[in-house]
Amino acid sequence: MLERMEERLFQKYLAYHFSICEREDLIGASNHALDILRKSMA
């Protein structure tokens, strides 16, 4: 996917990637989420 990306879009991706990498509070973050749901007994 990255190797087929247009240069302009790839540069935007790199800027985003490096800005995320520089933030310690986002280390280990991913695009995944965990939803915890509770069934109502009413």
Distance bins in CASP14 RR format, pairs under 12 A and 6 or more apart:
PFRMAT RR
TARGET T0000
AUTHOR 0000-0000-0000
RMODE 2
METHOD distances of the structure
MODEL  1
1 9 0 0 0 0 0 1 0 0 0 0 0
1 10 0 0 0 0 0 1 0 0 0 0 0
1 13 0 0 0 0 1 0 0 0 0 0 0
2 9 0 0 0 0 1 0 0 0 0 0 0
2 10 1 0 0 1 0 0 0 0 0 0 0
2 11 0 0 0 0 0 1 0 0 0 0 0
2 13 1 0 0 1 0 0 0 0 0 0 0
2 14 0 0 0 0 1 0 0 0 0 0 0
2 17 0 0 0 0 0 1 0 0 0 0 0
3 10 0 0 0 0 1 0 0 0 0 0 0
4 10 0 0 0 0 1 0 0 0 0 0 0
5 11 0 0 0 0 1 0 0 0 0 0 0
5 12 0 0 0 0 1 0 0 0 0 0 0
5 13 1 0 0 1 0 0 0 0 0 0 0
5 14 0 0 0 0 0 1 0 0 0 0 0
6 12 0 0 0 0 1 0 0 0 0 0 0
6 13 0 0 0 0 0 1 0 0 0 0 0
7 13 0 0 0 0 0 1 0 0 0 0 0
7 14 0 0 0 0 0 1 0 0 0 0 0
8 14 0 0 0 0 0 1 0 0 0 0 0
8 15 0 0 0 0 0 1 0 0 0 0 0
9 15 0 0 0 0 0 1 0 0 0 0 0
9 16 0 0 0 0 0 1 0 0 0 0 0
10 16 0 0 0 0 0 1 0 0 0 0 0
10 17 0 0 0 0 0 1 0 0 0 0 0
11 17 0 0 0 0 0 1 0 0 0 0 0
11 18 0 0 0 0 0 1 0 0 0 0 0
12 18 0 0 0 0 0 1 0 0 0 0 0
12 19 0 0 0 0 0 1 0 0 0 0 0
13 19 0 0 0 0 0 1 0 0 0 0 0
13 20 0 0 0 0 0 1 0 0 0 0 0
14 20 0 0 0 0 0 1 0 0 0 0 0
14 21 0 0 0 0 0 1 0 0 0 0 0
15 21 0 0 0 0 0 1 0 0 0 0 0
15 22 0 0 0 0 0 1 0 0 0 0 0
16 22 0 0 0 0 0 1 0 0 0 0 0
16 23 0 0 0 0 0 1 0 0 0 0 0
16 26 0 0 0 0 0 1 0 0 0 0 0
17 23 0 0 0 0 0 1 0 0 0 0 0
17 26 0 0 0 0 0 1 0 0 0 0 0
18 26 0 0 0 0 0 1 0 0 0 0 0
19 26 0 0 0 0 1 0 0 0 0 0 0
20 26 1 0 1 0 0 0 0 0 0 0 0
20 27 0 0 0 0 1 0 0 0 0 0 0
20 28 0 0 0 0 1 0 0 0 0 0 0
20 29 1 0 0 1 0 0 0 0 0 0 0
20 30 0 0 0 0 0 1 0 0 0 0 0
20 31 0 0 0 0 0 1 0 0 0 0 0
21 27 0 0 0 0 1 0 0 0 0 0 0
21 28 0 0 0 0 0 1 0 0 0 0 0
21 29 0 0 0 0 0 1 0 0 0 0 0
23 29 0 0 0 0 1 0 0 0 0 0 0
END
